[in-house]
Amino acid sequence: MSSIGSLALSLLPVTESAARAASAWIGRGEKELGDGAAVDAMRAAIAQVPMRGVVIIGEGEKDEAPMLYNGEQVGSGTGPEVEIAVDPVEGTTFLAQGMPGSICVLAAAPKGSMFQPGPAYYMDKLIVPAPARGKIDPEAPMKAKLQALAKSLGKDVKELRIFLLKKPRHDAMIREIQAAGATVRLQTDGDVSGGIMAALGTKVDAMMGIGGTPEGVISACAARAMGADMFGCLAPQKPGEAEAIAEAGLKVGQWLSRDELVSSDDVLFVATGLTSGDILDGVTRSHYFVESETLVISGHDGILRRVRTHQRAD
């Protein structure tokens, strides 16, 4: 059976195409149009990939999303059976306002290996680098978690920097982190980017807090590919969400391990920068080329690649 990792070069153009298409909308205040351009380009590119793919996490249910909807069949129809999670533009507000940090993302894993969140839109998350794998209890008090993290990384708690989304729901958590002696890195959107930084141990030492469940599954693929650790706990925020989760047979408040969120090491994570940020440079244009930078992480061989692509500007 062929490895999902063999698709790396085939999936690379998918996020690149999305980023190039959406880049025309940077700073134009039209996040829906920018996102739509990315979806169209991603859908066209993924159709060429030699796989039998199904979108597990996409733009929504079929009735709401004409392309890249949950359950859509994608790929050429030949090759390995693959589950796909996509976020054509993470950080649509950053895109619309010309701010740093928007990226175009997908993750791929073998059939049957991705957690399917169904009606669960929000998830509490904890992501830490590889040296801390198996050493953090997500249910422990904040001070104990930070002490365990610091010990595993060979740091003092006061040296730790924790990524959280800047949301009112995190106010108490932020105070706990600071009271324990650590510092925070806040961002209004983009917790996939925060999760990648945490998994790599680049610029932050962990990611914590409630964000989107789809982004959580995508982050779990990246964390597993890098040997990092992650936990996720369904944390409904919308009216009726808890009831819908229960009806779907899922549990609120139960921490899921990284390997429950994605059960195979044979995963791929691909992200292309749209507007320059902490982990990737954004799309730039000259008279002759459109340049982009992409992060490709393969769990099959544990290799992380940064790819700079110069496409002729026709």
N, C-alpha and C positions, 0 to 999 in steps of 0.2 A: 504494500500500500504506500503510495507516495505521501511525503510529508507536506503539511501545510506550508512549511518553510520554503518549499520549492516554488511557492506562488509569490515570493517577496518581490521579484522584479516585475511580475505581472500586476500586482496590486499597487506598486509604487505610482504608476501614472494615474491611478484613480483619485488619490488625494491631491496629487499635483494638478490635475485637470480642474478639480473643484476650486483649488486656491487661485489658479490663474483666472478662472471665470468670475469668481467673487471679487477679485482684486479691483475690477472696474468700478465697484460700488463702495470702495473704501472712502469714508468721510462724506458720503452723500446723504446721510440721514435716512436711508431706506433699507433697514435691516431685512425686511421681508423679501425685497427684490434681490438683495445680495445673497441671502440664504437660498432663494429660488434658483439663482444662477448656479450656485454650488451644487444643488441637488440635481439639476438638469445635466451638468457636466459629469458629475459622479456617476449618475445612472447610465449615461452613454458609455463611459469608460469601463465600468464594471461589467457591462454586457460582453466585453471582449476577453474577459479573464477565463482561462481554461479550467473551469470548475463547475460543479453543480451546487450552487449556493442558494441559501435561503436567508432572508433578512429576519433576524431574531429581534433586533432593536433598531428601529428606523425612525421615520418621521411621524409615526402614529399608525392608527388603524387604517384599513383600506379606504373607508368612507371619507376619511379626513385628509388622506395623503395619496395623491394620484401616483406618486413615484417613491420608491424606497420605503414602502409601507411594511409594517410587520407581517411576515408571512410571504412576502413577494419572492419569487424565484429569480435569481440573478446569475450571471455568468453565461458561458457559452453552451452549457449543457453537457460538457464532457469533463473528465478529470475527477478529482476528489470531491466528496460530499462535505460541504463547508457551511458553518454557521457564521453569519456576518452581523456585526454591530457597527452602525455608522452614526456619526455626528457631522454632517456636511460642513457646518460652521459652528464651532464652539466659541462663544463670545460674539454673538451677533451685534450686541451693543457696541463692543469694541470696534467691530467692522464699520458700523454705521457712523460712529463718531471719530473714526481715524485714530483710535487709541491702541496701545500695544497689547498683544496677548491673544489675538484670535487665531485659531488653528482649524484645519480640516482633518478629520480623524476617521479611521476605521480600525476594527479589530476582527480577526478571523480565528476560528477554532474548529476542530473536527465536529461532525454532526453529533448532537446529543451531549455536548460538553459545557454549553453556556447556560447559566441560570436565566430562566425566563421570568421577568418580574411581573408580567401581566398588568394589572391595574395599579401596581405600586409605583408611585411617581417619585417618592422621596426615600432616601436612605441615609442613615447615620454611618459615617465611614471613619476608619482608622487605617492609615497607610504609613509604613515605616521601611527604612532601607534593609537590605539583606542581613547586615550584622545583627539586627534586632529580631530577625525571624524566630518565632517560637518563644520569645522572651517577654512579650507584652500581653497582659490580660486586658482585653477591651472592657471588661466589667469592673476593673479595679478603680478606686478613686483617682482623680486626676493627678494628685501629688505622687501617688505610688506609680502610676503609669510613666510619668516624666522621670522619676528616679530610675526605673527599670530601663527606660530608653537611654538615658544619659550613661548608665553603667555599660550597656551593650555597645554604645558608640565610643566609649572611652572619653566622655566629656563630663563637665559639671552641668547641673541643671540650668545654671545661669547662662550657659553657652548655647542652649537649645533654642531653635526658632521654629515655630509651629504655624503652618498655613491653615487659615480658615477663610470661609466666605464671610464678607462683611454684611451680616444680616442680623436683625434684632433678636432672632432666636438664639444667636450665639453669644449674646452679651454676657450671660452668666459664665459660660465656658471661657471666654476671654479673660474675665476677672480671675477665674481659678488658675488659669495658666500663668498669668502675671503674678498672682499671689504666691505661686510655687517657685517663682524666680526666673521662669523662662520668658521669652519674648514671642510676639506674634507677627505674622506677615498676613495682612488682610488684603483681600481682592474682592471686588463686587461680583464677579462672575468667573467662570473658567476653572472648575475644580478638577477637570481632567489634567490640565496643566499643573495644578497644584499637586495632584497625585503623582504625576511623572517626576516632578522635582523631588518629592518626598521619597519615592521609590529609588531614585538615583542618589539621594542624599546630596542634591545640588541646590544650594541657596536656602533650603529648609531641611529640617530633620524629621518632620512628620507632617501628615495632613490629618485634620480632624474636623468633625462637624457634619451637619446635614446638607446634602445636595441632591441632585437628581439620581434616581436609581439607574436609568440607562447609562449615565456617565460612570456610575459605580461599577457596572459590569465591564465596561470598556477599560476602566482603570485596573480592574482585577486581571484582565488579560495582560496588560503592560507589567503589572507587579509580578505575575507568575513568570513572564518571559525573562524578567530581570532577577528572579530569585528573591525579590522583596516580599514583605508580608502585608496582608490586608485583611480587615474584617468589615463586614457590612451588616446593618441591622435596619429592617424596614421601619420607617418613622413617618407615618402619614401626617400630612400638613393640610390637605384640602378637605372640605366637607364631603362626607360619604366615602372617602378613600379607605378608611379603616374597615368599613363594612364590605366594600368591594374586595379588599384583600382577603378578608375572612371567607367570603363566598368563593374565592378562587383557590381556597385551600392553603393559603400562605399564612405565616405567623408574624405578627407585629411584636417587636421587642426581643426577638431571638437573634443573637449574633451568628452570622454565617462566616465561616472561614474563607480564606482566599480560594482554597481548593473546592469548596462548595459553590463558589461563584463562577469558577471555570475549572473543570476537572481534568484538563489535559495540559501537559507541558508543551505540546505541539501547537503553540499559538503564535500569532503574528499581530503586532501593533504597528500601525503606520500613521504618521501625522506630518502634515506639511504646514509650514508657517504661512499665515495670511498677512497679519500685521506683526512686525517684529516684537518679540517678547523675551521672556527669561530663558526659554529653551530652544527657540527657533527664530531665525531671521525671516522676515516677511517677504512677500513677492515684490520684486523691483523690476522696472522696465527701462530699457534704453531704446534707441532707434533700431537696434539690431537684435536684441535678445530680451526674453522674459526670464528672469532668474528666480529660482525658488530653492528652499532648503527643506529636506524631509528627514525625519527620524524613522528608521526601520529597526524594530526589535524582534528578533526571532527566538522563541523559547526552545525550539528544536536544537539549536546549537549554542544558545546563550550569547549570541553576537548582537551588538548594537552598532548600527551604521548611520552615519550622517551623509546624506547624498545631496550634492548641489547640482541642479539641473539648469542648463542654459538652453532654452528653446528659441529657435529663430522666430523673430517677430515678423509675421507675414502681413 
